Amino acid sequence: MWQQQMITTQRGQFEYFVKGEGEPLAITHFYSAFNEIGNWFAEPFTAHYQVFLINVRGAGNSVPLDNDEQMALTEVIKDLEAVREALGFMSWGFAGHSTGGMLALQYAIEAPDALTKCICGSSAASKAYASHPASIYCPENPHFTRIIEIMEALNDPQTTREERVSLSFEWTLLSFTTRDNVERALNIPNSGRTVGRALDYFRKVAVKTFDLRAQLPQTIVPTYVFCGRQDAQCPVEFSYEIAELLPNASLTIFEESNHFPFMEEQEAFAHFVEATLRAPQL
């Protein structure tokens, strides 16, 4: 189990969960709330790092949101920096998956001196991913209408817990290569409840202007990019783009995975985690 902690910072009090030993590595997601069960993505890193799984503002027991502007990616980075400083670290690594990967790239741009490394998975550097027909978030994709219905339901406070579980399963099913892989994954402890307000803000506000492509060529933080070849959320082309734009990045493609390679190719992902302890192989 992960150990729950609360920390007071200059930007409020934040909840986090810690596990593992080694150099510090922060992990979070834009619209997920974690608990002591841990998280599928974070767990593999605990074999080599002391991992800090952080609930952002408005998630879990962290400081509540006062206004939507506090959910801007740049504001989330300021909160993460406040947590790092309160913990007493001169620097740490940061890892993010999907929207968390977008935060990772934003972090590397905003506060490069605070990062020893950046790990960005199954993500994109701009809103262009949502216009790619292979993405379930593209209006041309056959699953688009249903995905919008699912996200709206998850943001509806009237949606029951049982309905949320069913909706989340349906969303997850589209992000794995097979149903068997989903069912095996669901037997492994995982937290990361969707925070409806944050998801709503991301897809209706933040993503509309999201584009870091111009800044990435000047970003020198060592970065490890990964993606599943069959990713149905952020197609693999966008991970290639990230790695090509960054001057100090390596790219790992998981050939048998969709959006969750750390669950579909667990052994290969463990090797990837070990590789992040070394300099990126350019």
Residue, then its C-alpha position, 0 to 999 in steps of 0.5 A: m500500500w502507498q503511504q498517505q501524506m498531507i503537505t502545506t505549501q505556499r499555494g495550499q495543502f496537498e495530498y500525496f501518496v508515497k512508495g519506493e526508494g531511490e531518487p524522487l519522482a513525481i507523478t500526477h494526472f490532470y483529472s484523476a484523484f488517487n488514494e492509498i491503493g496506488n495507480w497502474f502507471a505509478e506502480p512500476f516506477t516504485a521498483h527504482y524511485q521514491v514515487f510521489l503520487i500527487n492529487v492536484r488541486g480539486a482532487g482527493n483531499s488536496v486544496p479545493l478549487d476556487n475557480d476554473e482558472q486554477m486548472a490551467l496547466t501552467e497553474v498546475i505546474k506552479d502547484l507541483e513546484a510548491v509541493r517540491e519546494a515544501l518537500g525540500f527537493m532541489s529537483w526531482g523527476f516527473a512522469g505523466h501518462s496521457t493528459g499527465g504526459m501533457l503536464a510533463l511537457q508543460y513542466a519541462i518548459e515552465a521549470p526545467d531547472a526543477l526537473t532531473k528528467c521528464i517521462c511522457g507517455s501515450s500523449a501529445a504536444s498539441k490539440a492536433y491529436a483530437s483531429h486524427p481519425a484514429s483517435i476516439y476523440c476525433p469527430e470522424n472516429p466511429h466511437f466519438t459520439r459514445i465517448i462524449e456521452i460517457m464524459e458528460a455522464l462522468n461529469d454529471p453528479q447524478t450519475t451513480r457509482e455503479e453507472r460510473v464503474s460501467l462507463s469507465f469500463e466502457w471507456t477503458l475497453l476502447s483503450f486496450t487491444t483486447r477485452d481479456n487484457v482489460e479484465r486482467a488489468l482490472n484484477i490489479p489494484n488501481s486508483g484514479r477516479t475521474v474528477g468530472r469538473a477537471l475533465d470538463y475543463f480540460r476538454k472544453v477549455a484547456v485543450k482548445t489552445f494546447d500547443l507546445r510544439a514551438q517551445l519543445p525544441q528549446t527544452i533540454v530536460p532529458t525526456y523519455v517518450f513512450c507509446g503503444r503502437q495501437d493507441a486509440q486516444c493519442p495515436v502513436e504519430f504524436s509520440y514520434e512528433i514529441a521525440e523529434l521536437l525535443p533535442n534530448a529525448s528517446l522514444t520507446i514504442f510498445e508494439e502490442s499495446n494500445h493506450f496502457p502499455f504498462m498494463e498490456e506489456q508489463e515486462a517490457f514496461a519494467h525494462f523501460v522504467e529501468a532505462t529511465l535511470r540512464a541517459p536517453q538513447l538518442 
